[in-house]
Amino acid sequence: MRVSQWLLLTTASGLACAAVPAFAQGAPANAPQAAADADSGIIVTARRQNERLQDVPASVAVLTASALERTGAVKAEDFVKLTPGVTIVTGTAEAGDTQINIRGINGARDAESSVALVVDGILKTNTAQLNQPQGTLRQVEMLKGPQGALYGRNAAAGAIVLQTLKPTDTLTGGAKLSYAEYNTWEATAHIAGPITDAAGFVLSGYYYKTDGYYKNSLTNAKTVDDKENWAIDGRVMLGQGTATQLDLKARYGEFHGASLPFNAAFHLPNFGAVNPAFYEDVNKHPFNFYNNIRATNDQKSFDISLKLDQDLSDNLKLVAWGLYSDVKQNLVADGTSADFARFISAKDSRAQPAVDACFASTAALTGYPVNQPGGIGQIPVPFIFAPANGSTFGPYSPTTCDGTQYQVRNQQDFSTEWRLIGDNGAINWQLGAYYLHIKRTVGVSLGADTGNGVIKQFYNAPDSTNPTTLLLADRFKTNVYAAFGSVEYKPNDKFNAGIALRYDIEDRKSSSLVPDALDPFTGGPINPGQAFGALMPQHARFEQFEPKVTLSYKPTSDLNLYANWGIGFKSGGFNNQGSAQIIKDNFVSFFGADVTVNDQYKKEWSSAWEAGIKGSLLDDKVTFDLAGYYTQVHDMQFFEFFVGSFGLLRVVSNIDRVDLKGVEATVTVKPTRGFKLFGSFNYTDSTIKKNSSRPYTVGNKSPYTADYTFNAGMEIEQPINDTLRFFTRADYRLTGPTWFHTVQDQSIPTLFSGLLPISALKLPGFVGDGKYDVARRKAFGVVNLRAGLQTDKYSLSVFANNLFDKKYLSEVITAVEFGGSFITPGTRRMVGVEGSVKF
C-alpha cells in the first residue's frame, strides 16, 4: 500500500474513532445553519472563530451570499476583482496557472502560492485549485497580510476563506443558467436536505463552456482561448448542530481547452529604427493567432476530505481533518525557438523528416501575414544570417519550424490537521499540529515538428513525429510538519490582544526523470546539465518560525482601532535540474548577461506591519475601514522565462529584499433601504532594495504589483409589487500601471547582441540590446453591470462584463535575454442573459 493511501486510511480511522463516543450519546435533530448575516453586522471567521467583521483587528474584505449572487462571482478570479489591493493572473498559460498578488507579495509561477485557500475550514494544498469553483458558496473572506500562524501553509500574503452551503432541515435546491456571446454557457445547480434526523447532504454541479474571443487565422477555428470546465461537489454532514459533527466532502472536476494564448512583442530599439515593430509598446499590440499546432490544456482534479468537530466539554473542542488531493494537468503547444534555426539541420539522420518538414512548410507559407516584425521568407534561416530571403518567425508560428512543447504538472498530496480550541471567557486559546505529504511530477519537453502531431510523453526518439530536443523533468517529494498555537486575551469589551505562533518544517527531495539521450539536432545531451555529469538527486530542508501579534482597542462600540504584525513564510525548492547550466552557457558565457539562476531557490519570508481604524456611523448607514501597512520581503520568489536556441526554460529565482508600503480605504454607504454605494482604494509603493540575481534592478518596483487599485459601485433593489423586485448592480474596477519583471526601464544585452557580430550583417553587439520601458501594462478600468427582476423563487437578469469593451493585457511575461515579451490579452466584452430558480 502506498504511503499516501496508508496515511489517508489512518487519519480517516482516527477521525471516526474520535467521533464514536459522542455519537453513542444520541444526536438531536439537525440544527439550522448559522446565517452569515445572523447578527446586525457581517459574521466572519477571520481568526478561526465567529465574530463581527467590525471587531476583527485586520483588513478583511467580505462577499456575502447576496453580493455573490448580485455579481455572479464563483471563483477566485471574480473575488479578486472586487477587492482592493489584490490582483490576479490566471489561465494565461494553463488552467491551473494562477498567481494572486496581495499588497505587493506575488505567488511566483512554478513555486508555491503566497495565498492560502481554505474551504469550510480545510486548507487546500495545490495551487492549481486556487481558481476552481468550490461548490455552492455562501460567503467569501479575503484576508490580507501573513495568515500562516492562523490558517497555515502558504499564507504569506493572505488567505481566501470560503464557506459553502451546509445541509438544510428541509429539501431545498436551486439552479442557474446563463448564455452570453461567443457561445458561452454557464450553469450551476444544487440540492440540499436531510437524510435522517442527524444527517444531511448537499450535492452541487458547475458547468462552463465558451468558444473564446479569438480565432486561429491559419486553421479558421475558434481554438485560441476556448474552454470547457465542469465539476461536481458532494457533502454529507452527520450530527450537525450536536456535540459531534462529521463533515465528509468530495469533489471531481475537469478542464479541457486551449493553452498559451500568447503573442510576442520585441523590445529592441535599435532594430526599431528600421522597423518600429521591433520596439513595440505591449499595450498597443494587435493580437493575431496562427499556430499550426492546436494548443490544448487538460486538467483532472479530485479531492476528498473528512472533518471532525468534537465538543469535549463546555469550553474545550477538538477540530481535526484529513484531505487527499490528486490533480493531473498537461498542455501541448507550438514551441518558441524558430528564430534561432534550431530545426534546419540534423546531427541524427533519423531527425531529417523534421528538417524537411520545416523547409517545406516555410516554402508553402512564404509571405503569410504574420505579426510584424515577423516574416516568412523562402527559407527558414533567420534574417540575420540570410537578410535577402530568410525568415523571422517568433513563437507559435504557422510553420513547423518552431517545434513542439509538452508540459506536465501532476500532484498527489495528503494532509491532516488536529486542533484543540479552548474558551475560558477572557482567554481563548488554540493548539495543534499539521502534516502534509506531496508527490509532484513537473516536466517540459521540447521537440521538433514533422507535421504529424504530438506524442504526449516526456521523451520521444529521433525517428518519432516530434523527436525530443530538450527535456527538463523531475519528480519532487515533500514532507511538511508544523506545530501551532494561539492565545487571545479579552478582559473587557474594549481591549483585545492576541498572539499566534507557528513553526514550519518543509523537507524536500528532487530526482531527475531525464534519460541519457542526445538531441538529434545538436548532438548534445537533451538536458545541457548532463554534459557535466549525471543529474543527481537533491535534498533540502526549509524551516521558519511564524509569530503573529494583534491588538485592538474599541473606545466605543462603533469604532475599532487595531494593529498587527506577523511573519510570512513560503518554502524554497528546486528548479528543473540543469537550469543553471543552461543559463550560464547560453547567456552568461555567450554575451555576458548579468543574471544568476540556481537549481535550488531559497525560502521566502516577510515581516508585515499593519495599523488601521474601522467603524460605523449614523446607525450603520456608513461603514468604513482605513489601514496602512509596511512589509519587508526577504528572498522574494520570482518566476523567470528564458528563450534561446535551446528552446524555453521556466525557473524560480530570488529577489533578496523588497520593501512594500501602502494605504487602503473602504467605505460603504446605505442612504436608504434598498440602495447601497461602495468604494475602495489601495496604493502600494514597492521598491527592490537588493537583487543578487539581477543587481542592476535595485530601485525598481516589485513585479506583478499594480501601483494602485480602485473599486466603486452601487447596488439597488426596489419592490415593484408584493412579490416582484427590480435589482441592479454596477461595479467599476481600475487597476494601476503594472510591471511584470524586475527589469523595467533598463537597457541590457540580449541574445541578438551576441548573434549580430557573427552574423552576415556584422553589426556591433550593442545594436541588439533590449530596452524594456515599453513592457509595462498601463492602467485600465473595467465596468461590469447586472440588472433584472426577482421574486423569492425566480430571477431573470441581463449582464455585461467589461461593458465598454476595454482592451487590456492579462499578463506580460518578459524574456529579458530574448529581447521581448510574451503577452496575453484580457477578456473582452461579454453580454448575456441569466435565469435562476430556487425551491
C-alpha positions in Angstrom: 0.0 0.0 0.0 1.3 3.5 -0.9 2.3 5.9 1.8 -0.5 8.4 0.9 -3.2 5.7 0.9 -1.9 4.4 4.3 -2.0 7.9 5.8 -5.4 8.6 4.4 -6.9 5.4 5.9 -5.1 6.0 9.2 -6.4 9.6 9.5 -10.0 8.6 8.5 -9.9 5.8 11.1 -8.7 8.2 13.8 -11.4 10.8 13.0 -14.1 8.1 13.1 -12.8 6.7 16.4 -12.7 10.1 17.9 -16.3 10.6 16.9 -17.8 7.3 18.1 -18.1 8.0 21.8 -20.2 11.2 21.3 -22.5 9.6 18.7 -23.2 6.9 21.3 -24.9 9.6 23.4 -27.5 10.2 20.7 -27.9 13.1 18.3 -30.6 15.7 18.4 -32.4 16.9 15.3 -30.3 18.7 12.7 -29.9 22.3 13.8 -30.4 25.2 11.4 -27.3 26.5 9.7 -25.9 29.7 11.1 -26.5 32.5 8.6 -23.7 34.8 7.7 -26.0 37.8 8.5 -27.4 36.4 11.7 -26.1 39.5 13.5 -26.8 43.1 12.6 -23.3 43.0 11.2 -21.5 40.5 9.0 -20.1 37.5 10.8 -16.7 36.3 9.7 -14.2 33.6 10.7 -11.0 35.6 10.0 -9.4 34.4 13.3 -10.8 30.8 13.3 -13.8 32.0 15.4 -17.1 33.6 14.7 -17.1 37.4 15.2 -18.4 40.6 13.7 -16.3 41.9 10.8 -16.1 45.2 12.6 -14.4 43.5 15.6 -11.6 41.8 13.6 -8.2 43.6 14.1 -7.1 43.3 10.5 -8.2 44.2 7.0 -10.8 41.7 5.7 -12.9 42.1 2.5 -16.1 40.1 2.6 -18.5 39.0 -0.1 -21.8 37.8 1.4 -24.2 35.4 -0.3 -26.2 38.4 -1.6 -23.1 40.0 -3.1 -22.1 36.7 -4.7 -25.5 36.4 -6.3 -25.6 40.0 -7.5 -22.1 39.9 -9.1 -22.2 36.3 -10.4 -18.8 35.6 -8.7 -18.0 31.9 -8.4 -14.1 31.6 -8.2 -11.0 33.5 -7.1 -10.7 35.5 -10.3 -14.1 37.0 -9.6 -13.4 37.7 -5.9 -10.1 39.4 -6.6 -11.6 41.9 -9.0 -13.9 43.1 -6.2 -11.2 43.5 -3.6 -8.8 46.5 -3.3 -5.1 45.8 -3.2 -5.4 42.4 -4.8 -4.7 41.4 -8.4 -4.6 38.1 -10.2 -3.1 36.4 -13.2 -4.8 33.2 -14.1 -5.3 30.9 -17.1 -2.8 32.8 -19.3 -0.7 29.6 -19.7 -2.9 26.8 -18.4 -6.0 26.3 -16.2 -4.1 25.6 -13.0 -1.7 28.5 -13.5 -2.8 31.2 -11.0 -0.8 33.9 -9.3 -2.5 36.2 -6.7 -0.8 39.4 -5.6 -1.8 40.9 -2.3 -0.3 44.2 -1.4 2.8 43.5 -3.5 3.5 39.9 -2.5 3.0 37.7 -5.5 2.7 33.9 -5.9 5.5 33.1 -8.3 4.6 30.7 -11.1 6.1 27.2 -10.6 6.7 27.9 -6.9 4.2 27.6 -4.0 1.4 30.0 -3.7 1.6 33.0 -1.4 -2.2 32.9 -0.7 -3.9 30.1 1.2 -7.2 28.7 0.1 -9.4 27.5 3.0 -12.7 25.9 2.2 -15.1 25.1 5.1 -12.1 25.1 7.5 -9.9 22.9 5.4 -6.7 24.1 3.8 -6.4 23.2 0.1 -2.8 22.1 -0.8 -2.5 22.5 -4.6 -2.1 25.9 -6.3 -4.0 24.5 -9.3 -7.1 24.7 -7.1 -6.9 28.4 -6.4 -9.2 29.5 -9.3 -11.5 26.5 -9.3 -15.2 26.7 -8.3 -15.6 25.2 -4.9 -19.3 24.3 -4.6 -22.3 26.4 -3.6 -20.7 29.5 -1.9 -22.3 31.3 1.0 -19.5 33.7 2.0 -16.0 34.7 0.9 -13.4 36.4 3.1 -10.3 37.9 1.6 -7.7 38.2 4.4 -4.6 40.4 3.8 -1.2 40.1 5.4 0.5 37.0 6.8 -2.0 34.4 8.0 0.2 31.4 8.4 0.0 31.4 12.2 -3.8 31.0 12.0 -4.6 29.5 8.6 -1.4 27.5 7.9 0.9 26.9 4.9 1.4 29.3 2.0 -0.5 32.2 3.6 2.4 34.7 3.5 0.4 37.3 1.6 -3.1 36.4 2.8 -5.8 33.8 2.7 -9.1 33.2 0.8 -11.6 31.7 3.2 -14.7 30.2 1.7 -17.9 28.9 3.3 -20.2 26.7 1.3 -23.8 25.6 1.8 -24.5 23.2 4.6 -27.3 20.7 4.6 -30.7 22.2 5.3 -33.6 21.0 7.6 -35.9 20.5 4.6 -35.3 19.7 1.0 -34.1 22.8 -0.8 -32.3 23.5 -4.1 -31.7 25.9 -6.9 -30.3 26.2 -10.4 -28.9 29.0 -12.6 -28.3 29.1 -16.3 -26.7 31.9 -18.4 -26.0 32.3 -22.1 -23.7 35.0 -23.5 -21.7 36.0 -26.6 -19.1 33.6 -28.1 -21.4 30.6 -27.5 -20.7 31.0 -23.7 -22.8 28.8 -21.4 -22.6 28.7 -17.6 -24.8 26.6 -15.3 -24.9 25.8 -11.6 -27.3 23.6 -9.6 -27.6 22.3 -6.1 -29.9 20.3 -3.9 -29.6 20.0 -0.1 -31.6 18.5 2.7 -31.9 15.9 5.5 -31.0 12.2 5.2 -32.1 11.4 8.8 -32.7 13.5 11.9 -28.9 13.6 12.5 -27.6 13.7 8.9 -27.9 15.8 5.8 -26.4 16.3 2.4 -25.5 18.8 -0.3 -24.9 18.0 -4.0 -23.9 20.6 -6.5 -22.7 20.9 -10.0 -20.9 23.5 -12.2 -20.5 23.8 -16.0 -18.9 26.4 -18.1 -18.2 26.5 -21.9 -17.1 29.1 -24.3 -15.7 29.3 -27.8 -13.5 32.2 -26.7 -12.9 35.6 -28.1 -10.1 34.8 -30.7 -9.8 32.7 -33.8 -6.8 30.9 -35.3 -6.5 32.5 -38.7 -4.4 29.6 -40.1 -7.0 26.9 -39.4 -10.0 29.3 -39.3 -11.0 27.7 -36.0 -12.0 29.0 -32.5 -9.2 27.2 -30.8 -7.2 30.0 -29.2 -9.0 30.6 -25.9 -11.9 28.2 -25.9 -12.6 26.2 -22.7 -14.9 23.7 -21.1 -15.0 23.2 -17.4 -17.2 21.1 -15.2 -17.2 20.0 -11.5 -19.3 18.0 -9.1 -19.2 18.7 -5.3 -20.8 16.4 -2.7 -21.1 16.9 1.1 -22.6 14.8 3.9 -22.7 16.0 7.5 -23.5 13.8 10.4 -24.6 15.3 13.8 -25.0 18.8 12.5 -25.7 21.1 15.5 -24.7 18.5 18.0 -21.6 17.9 20.2 -20.1 15.7 17.5 -20.1 16.6 13.8 -18.6 14.8 10.9 -18.3 16.6 7.6 -17.4 14.4 4.5 -16.8 16.2 1.2 -15.7 15.1 -2.2 -15.1 17.0 -5.4 -14.2 16.0 -9.0 -13.6 18.4 -11.9 -12.3 18.5 -15.4 -11.0 21.3 -17.7 -10.4 20.9 -21.4 -9.5 23.8 -23.6 -6.7 25.9 -25.2 -3.4 26.9 -23.7 -0.7 29.6 -24.1 -2.9 32.3 -25.9 0.3 34.4 -26.3 1.7 36.8 -28.9 5.3 38.0 -28.8 6.4 41.6 -28.7 10.0 42.7 -29.3 11.8 45.5 -27.4 14.9 46.2 -29.5 15.1 49.9 -30.0 18.0 49.9 -32.5 16.2 47.4 -34.7 13.1 49.6 -34.3 14.8 52.3 -36.3 14.4 50.0 -39.3 11.0 48.6 -38.4 9.1 50.1 -35.5 7.5 46.7 -34.7 10.9 45.7 -33.2 10.4 48.2 -30.4 6.7 47.7 -29.5 4.6 49.1 -26.7 2.9 45.9 -25.3 -0.3 47.9 -24.8 -0.7 48.7 -28.5 -0.1 45.2 -29.8 -2.6 43.9 -32.4 -3.3 40.3 -31.4 -3.3 37.6 -34.2 -3.1 33.9 -33.8 -2.0 31.4 -36.5 -0.1 28.5 -34.8 -0.1 25.2 -36.8 -0.5 23.0 -33.7 -3.7 23.0 -31.8 -2.7 24.3 -28.3 -4.5 22.2 -25.7 -4.8 22.0 -22.0 -6.3 19.1 -20.0 -6.8 19.0 -16.3 -8.5 16.5 -14.0 -8.8 17.1 -10.3 -10.2 15.1 -7.4 -10.2 15.7 -3.7 -11.9 14.1 -0.7 -11.9 15.3 2.9 -13.2 14.3 6.3 -13.6 16.8 9.1 -14.5 16.3 12.8 -15.9 18.9 15.2 -16.0 17.4 18.6 -17.1 19.2 21.8 -15.0 17.6 24.6 -16.6 19.8 27.3 -18.3 23.2 27.7 -15.1 25.1 27.0 -13.0 22.6 25.0 -13.3 21.5 21.4 -11.4 19.3 19.0 -11.3 20.1 15.3 -9.5 17.6 13.0 -9.5 16.9 9.3 -7.8 14.9 6.6 -7.6 15.8 2.9 -6.5 13.8 -0.1 -6.0 15.6 -3.4 -5.0 14.5 -6.9 -4.5 17.0 -9.8 -3.2 16.0 -13.2 -2.7 18.6 -15.9 -0.8 18.8 -19.2 -0.6 21.1 -22.2 0.5 20.8 -25.8 1.5 23.7 -28.0 3.9 25.1 -30.6 7.4 25.7 -29.5 9.2 29.1 -29.3 12.7 28.7 -30.8 12.2 29.0 -34.6 14.1 32.3 -34.9 17.3 30.5 -33.8 17.2 28.0 -36.7 17.3 25.1 -34.4 15.4 22.7 -36.7 17.1 23.4 -40.1 19.8 20.7 -39.7 20.1 17.3 -38.0 23.1 15.5 -36.5 21.0 12.3 -36.4 19.7 11.3 -39.9 16.5 9.9 -38.2 15.5 13.5 -37.4 15.8 14.6 -41.1 12.0 14.4 -41.6 11.6 17.2 -39.2 14.2 19.3 -41.1 12.4 18.6 -44.4 9.0 19.5 -42.9 10.4 22.8 -41.7 11.7 23.8 -45.1 8.5 22.6 -46.8 6.2 24.4 -44.5 8.2 27.6 -44.9 8.2 27.4 -48.7 4.4 26.7 -48.7 3.7 29.7 -46.4 6.1 32.2 -47.8 4.6 35.6 -47.4 1.9 34.5 -44.9 0.8 37.6 -43.0 2.3 37.0 -39.5 2.6 39.8 -36.9 5.3 42.3 -37.6 8.3 42.3 -37.3 7.9 38.6 -38.2 8.0 37.5 -41.8 8.2 34.2 -43.6 10.7 34.2 -46.4 11.7 31.5 -48.8 13.9 29.7 -46.3 13.6 29.2 -42.5 17.1 30.7 -41.9 16.8 33.7 -39.6 17.1 37.1 -41.3 20.3 38.0 -39.5 22.0 35.1 -41.3 20.1 35.5 -44.6 18.8 39.1 -45.0 17.6 38.6 -48.5 15.2 35.6 -48.2 15.4 34.5 -44.6 12.6 34.4 -42.1 11.7 35.9 -38.7 9.3 33.6 -37.1 8.6 34.5 -33.5 6.9 31.8 -31.3 3.8 29.9 -32.3 4.3 30.3 -36.0 2.2 28.7 -38.8 5.2 26.7 -39.9 6.6 23.6 -38.3 10.0 25.3 -37.7 9.2 26.3 -34.1 8.8 22.7 -33.0 6.5 21.5 -30.2 6.2 21.6 -26.5 4.6 19.3 -24.0 4.3 20.3 -20.3 3.2 18.3 -17.3 2.1 19.3 -13.8 0.9 16.4 -11.7 0.5 16.4 -8.0 -0.9 14.0 -5.4 -0.9 15.0 -1.7 -2.4 14.1 1.7 -2.7 16.5 4.6 -4.1 16.4 8.1 -4.6 18.9 10.9 -5.6 18.4 14.6 -6.5 21.4 16.6 -7.7 21.9 20.2 -9.7 25.0 20.9 -10.4 26.3 24.4 -12.7 29.1 25.5 -12.2 30.2 29.1 -14.1 33.5 29.0 -11.5 36.3 28.9 -8.9 33.9 27.5 -9.3 31.8 24.3 -6.6 29.5 23.0 -5.8 27.0 20.3 -3.1 24.3 20.0 -2.5 21.9 17.1 -0.3 20.1 14.6 -0.3 19.8 10.8 1.2 17.3 8.3 1.4 17.3 4.5 2.9 14.8 2.1 3.3 15.8 -1.6 4.3 13.9 -4.7 4.8 16.1 -7.7 6.0 15.5 -11.3 6.9 18.5 -13.4 8.3 18.4 -16.9 8.8 20.5 -20.0 9.6 18.5 -23.2 10.5 20.3 -26.4 10.6 18.6 -29.7 10.8 19.1 -33.5 7.6 19.1 -35.6 7.2 16.8 -38.6 3.6 18.0 -39.0 2.1 14.7 -37.7 1.0 15.8 -34.2 2.5 15.5 -30.7 3.1 12.4 -28.7 2.2 13.1 -25.1 5.3 11.7 -23.3 8.5 13.2 -21.9 11.0 11.5 -24.3 10.4 10.8 -28.0 13.1 9.1 -30.1 14.7 10.9 -33.1 12.5 9.0 -35.6 9.2 9.9 -33.9 6.7 12.6 -35.0 8.2 15.1 -32.5 11.7 14.0 -31.6 12.8 15.4 -28.2 15.4 18.2 -28.3 15.2 19.4 -24.7 13.8 17.7 -21.6 13.5 19.2 -18.1 11.6 16.7 -16.0 11.8 15.9 -12.3 9.9 14.2 -9.5 9.6 16.1 -6.2 8.7 14.7 -2.8 7.9 16.9 0.1 7.0 16.3 3.8 5.7 19.2 5.8 5.5 19.3 9.6 4.0 22.2 11.6 3.0 22.9 15.2 1.0 26.0 16.1 -0.8 27.7 19.0 -2.5 30.9 19.8 -3.9 32.8 22.8 -6.3 35.7 22.8 -6.9 37.9 25.9 -10.1 39.9 26.1 -10.5 41.3 29.6 -13.4 43.6 28.6 -15.4 44.8 25.6 -12.9 47.5 24.7 -9.5 45.7 24.7 -8.4 42.6 22.8 -4.8 41.2 22.4 -3.7 38.0 20.7 -0.5 36.1 19.9 -0.3 33.2 17.5 2.8 31.1 16.9 3.6 28.5 14.2 6.8 26.6 13.3 7.0 25.0 9.8 9.5 22.4 8.5 9.4 21.5 4.8 11.7 18.6 3.8 12.1 18.4 0.0 13.6 16.0 -2.3 14.1 16.1 -6.1 15.2 13.5 -8.6 15.6 13.8 -12.4 13.5 11.9 -14.9 15.7 12.8 -17.9 17.1 9.7 -19.7 20.7 9.6 -21.0 19.9 10.6 -24.6 21.1 13.1 -27.3 19.5 16.0 -29.0 19.2 14.8 -32.6 19.8 18.4 -33.9 22.8 19.5 -32.0 24.3 16.2 -30.9 24.5 17.3 -27.3 22.5 15.8 -24.3 18.8 16.6 -24.2 19.5 18.3 -20.9 22.6 20.5 -21.1 23.4 19.8 -17.5 24.2 16.2 -18.4 27.3 17.4 -20.2 28.8 18.0 -16.8 27.9 14.6 -15.3 24.8 12.7 -14.2 21.9 14.7 -12.8 22.0 13.8 -9.1 19.1 13.7 -6.5 18.8 16.8 -4.4 17.6 17.3 -0.8 17.0 20.4 1.2 15.1 21.4 4.4 13.4 24.8 4.9 12.2 25.9 8.3 10.6 29.1 9.7 9.1 30.4 12.9 5.9 32.4 12.2 4.6 34.6 15.0 1.6 37.0 14.7 0.6 39.6 17.2 -2.7 41.5 17.1 -4.1 44.4 19.2 -7.5 46.0 19.2 -9.0 48.9 21.2 -12.6 50.0 20.9 -13.3 53.3 22.5 -17.0 52.9 21.5 -19.0 50.0 20.2 -18.9 51.6 16.7 -15.1 52.2 16.5 -12.2 49.8 16.4 -8.5 50.9 16.4 -6.3 47.9 15.6 -2.7 46.9 14.8 -1.0 43.7 13.9 2.4 42.3 13.0 3.4 38.9 11.6 6.0 36.8 9.8 5.1 35.2 6.5 6.8 32.2 5.0 7.0 30.2 1.8 9.3 27.3 1.3 12.2 27.2 -1.1 12.5 24.5 -3.7 14.2 23.2 -6.8 14.1 24.3 -10.4 14.3 21.6 -13.0 17.9 20.1 -12.8 20.2 21.6 -15.4 18.5 25.0 -15.4 21.6 26.9 -14.0 23.9 25.4 -16.6 21.6 26.3 -19.5 21.6 30.0 -18.4 25.3 30.0 -17.9 26.2 28.5 -21.3 23.6 30.3 -23.4 23.6 33.8 -21.8 26.3 34.5 -19.3 29.2 32.8 -21.2 27.9 33.7 -24.7 27.3 37.5 -24.4 28.0 38.4 -20.8 24.4 38.5 -19.4 24.3 39.8 -15.8 21.9 37.2 -14.5 22.3 34.4 -11.9 20.0 31.4 -11.6 20.4 28.4 -9.3 18.9 24.9 -9.5 17.7 25.5 -5.9 15.9 28.6 -4.9 15.7 30.0 -1.3 12.7 30.2 1.0 10.8 33.5 1.1 9.9 35.2 4.4 8.4 38.6 5.2 7.8 40.8 8.1 4.5 42.7 7.9 3.0 45.6 9.9 -0.5 46.9 9.7 -2.4 49.5 11.6 -5.9 50.8 11.0 -9.3 52.1 12.1 -12.7 50.7 11.2 -16.2 51.6 12.3 -19.7 52.7 11.5 -21.6 56.0 11.6 -25.2 57.1 11.5 -26.7 53.9 12.9 -24.7 51.7 10.5 -25.6 53.7 7.4 -21.9 54.4 6.8 -19.2 51.8 7.5 -15.5 52.4 6.8 -12.1 50.8 7.1 -8.8 52.7 6.8 -5.4 50.9 7.1 -1.7 51.5 6.5 0.9 48.7 6.1 4.6 48.1 5.7 6.2 44.8 4.7 9.8 43.7 4.2 10.1 40.7 1.9 13.3 38.7 2.0 14.3 36.4 -0.9 11.0 37.1 -2.7 10.5 34.3 -5.2 10.1 35.4 -8.8 9.3 33.5 -12.0 11.7 34.0 -14.9 11.2 32.8 -18.5 14.2 32.3 -20.8 14.1 31.6 -24.6 17.1 30.7 -26.8 18.4 28.2 -29.3 17.8 25.5 -26.6 14.1 26.3 -26.6 12.4 27.6 -23.5 13.1 27.4 -19.8 11.0 28.2 -16.7 12.8 28.9 -13.4 12.2 30.5 -10.0 14.8 33.0 -8.7 15.0 35.1 -5.6 15.0 38.9 -5.1 17.0 39.5 -1.9 14.8 42.2 -0.5 11.7 44.1 -1.5 10.0 46.8 0.6 6.3 47.4 0.4 4.3 50.2 2.0 0.8 51.5 1.3 -2.6 52.7 2.4 -6.0 51.2 1.9 -9.5 52.6 2.5 -13.0 51.2 2.1 -16.4 53.0 2.5 -19.9 51.7 2.2 -23.0 54.0 2.4 -26.6 52.9 2.7 -28.6 56.2 2.4 -32.0 54.5 2.1 -33.4 51.0 2.2 -32.5 49.0 -0.9 -29.8 51.4 -2.1 -26.1 50.9 -1.4 -23.0 52.8 -2.6 -19.5 51.4 -2.0 -15.9 52.3 -2.9 -12.4 51.3 -2.0 -8.8 52.3 -2.8 -5.4 50.8 -2.4 -2.0 52.4 -3.1 1.2 50.3 -2.9 4.7 51.8 -3.0 7.1 48.9 -3.8 10.9 49.1 -4.1 13.5 46.4 -4.8 16.3 47.0 -2.3 18.7 44.2 -3.2 18.7 41.7 -6.0 21.7 39.4 -6.4 20.0 37.7 -9.4 20.0 40.9 -11.3 21.9 43.6 -9.4 21.1 46.4 -11.8 17.4 46.2 -11.0 17.8 47.8 -7.5 15.3 50.7 -7.1 12.7 49.1 -9.4 9.2 48.1 -8.4 8.0 44.7 -7.2 6.9 42.7 -10.2 3.3 41.9 -10.7 2.3 44.7 -8.3 -0.2 47.3 -9.5 0.7 50.9 -8.3 -3.0 51.2 -7.2 -6.4 49.7 -7.5 -9.8 51.4 -7.2 -13.2 49.9 -6.8 -16.5 51.7 -6.9 -20.1 50.7 -7.5 -23.7 50.7 -6.4 -26.5 48.2 -5.7 -30.2 48.9 -5.9 -33.2 46.7 -5.0 -36.7 48.2 -5.2 -40.1 46.4 -5.0 -42.4 46.6 -7.9 -45.3 44.8 -6.2 -45.7 42.5 -3.2 -43.7 39.6 -4.9 -41.6 41.2 -7.7 -38.5 43.2 -7.2 -36.1 45.1 -9.5 -32.4 44.9 -8.8 -29.3 46.2 -10.4 -25.6 46.2 -9.6 -22.7 48.1 -11.2 -19.0 47.6 -10.5 -16.1 49.6 -11.7 -12.5 48.4 -11.2 -9.4 50.5 -12.0 -6.1 48.7 -12.0 -3.0 50.9 -12.0 0.2 50.5 -14.1 2.0 47.2 -13.5 5.5 45.9 -14.2 5.7 42.1 -14.6 9.5 41.8 -14.3 12.3 43.1 -12.2 13.9 44.6 -15.4 12.0 47.7 -16.2 13.4 50.9 -17.6 16.9 49.3 -18.2 18.7 48.7 -21.4 20.7 45.4 -21.4 22.3 43.0 -23.8 20.2 40.2 -25.4 20.9 37.1 -27.5 20.9 39.4 -30.6 23.8 41.3 -29.0 25.8 38.1 -29.2 24.5 37.0 -32.6 24.9 40.2 -34.6 28.7 40.4 -34.6 28.9 36.8 -36.0 26.0 37.2 -38.5 26.1 38.1 -42.1 25.2 41.7 -41.0 28.4 42.1 -39.0 26.8 44.7 -36.7 28.2 45.7 -33.3 26.7 43.9 -30.3 25.0 47.0 -28.8 22.6 47.1 -31.8 20.9 44.0 -30.3 20.5 45.4 -26.8 16.9 45.4 -25.4 15.1 48.2 -23.6 12.0 47.4 -21.5 10.3 50.7 -20.8 7.6 49.6 -23.2 6.9 46.3 -21.4 4.8 47.9 -18.6 1.0 47.3 -18.6 -0.8 50.6 -18.5 -3.7 51.4 -16.2 -7.1 50.1 -17.2 -10.7 50.3 -16.0 -13.4 47.7 -16.4 -17.2 48.2 -15.8 -19.5 45.2 -15.0 -23.3 45.7 -15.0 -26.1 43.4 -14.0 -29.9 44.1 -13.8 -33.1 42.1 -13.6 -36.3 41.1 -11.9 -36.5 38.8 -8.9 -39.1 37.0 -6.7 -38.4 34.8 -3.8 -38.1 31.8 -6.2 -37.2 33.2 -9.6 -34.8 35.6 -11.1 -34.2 36.8 -14.7 -31.4 39.3 -15.5 -29.1 40.6 -18.2 -25.4 41.3 -17.6 -22.5 42.9 -19.3 -18.9 42.1 -18.2 -16.4 44.7 -19.5 -19.4 46.8 -20.6 -17.3 49.2 -22.7 -15.1 46.5 -24.2 -11.9 47.9 -22.7 -8.8 46.3 -24.3 -6.1 45.5 -21.8 -3.4 42.9 -21.1 -3.8 40.0 -18.6 0.0 39.4 -18.4 3.3 40.4 -19.8 6.0 37.6 -19.4 9.2 39.4 -20.3 12.0 37.1 -21.6 14.7 39.7 -21.0 17.7 38.0 -22.7 15.5 37.2 -25.7 14.7 40.9 -26.3 10.9 40.7 -25.9 7.8 39.6 -24.1 5.0 37.1 -24.3 1.8 39.0 -23.9 -1.8 37.7 -23.2 -4.9 39.8 -23.9 -7.5 40.4 -21.3 -11.1 39.3 -21.6 -13.3 41.4 -23.9 -17.0 42.4 -23.5 -19.4 39.7 -22.7 -23.1 40.4 -22.8 -25.7 37.7 -21.8 -28.8 36.7 -20.0 -29.2 34.7 -16.8 -32.1 32.9 -15.2 -32.4 31.2 -11.8 -34.8 29.2 -9.7 -34.9 28.2 -6.0 -37.1 25.8 -4.1 
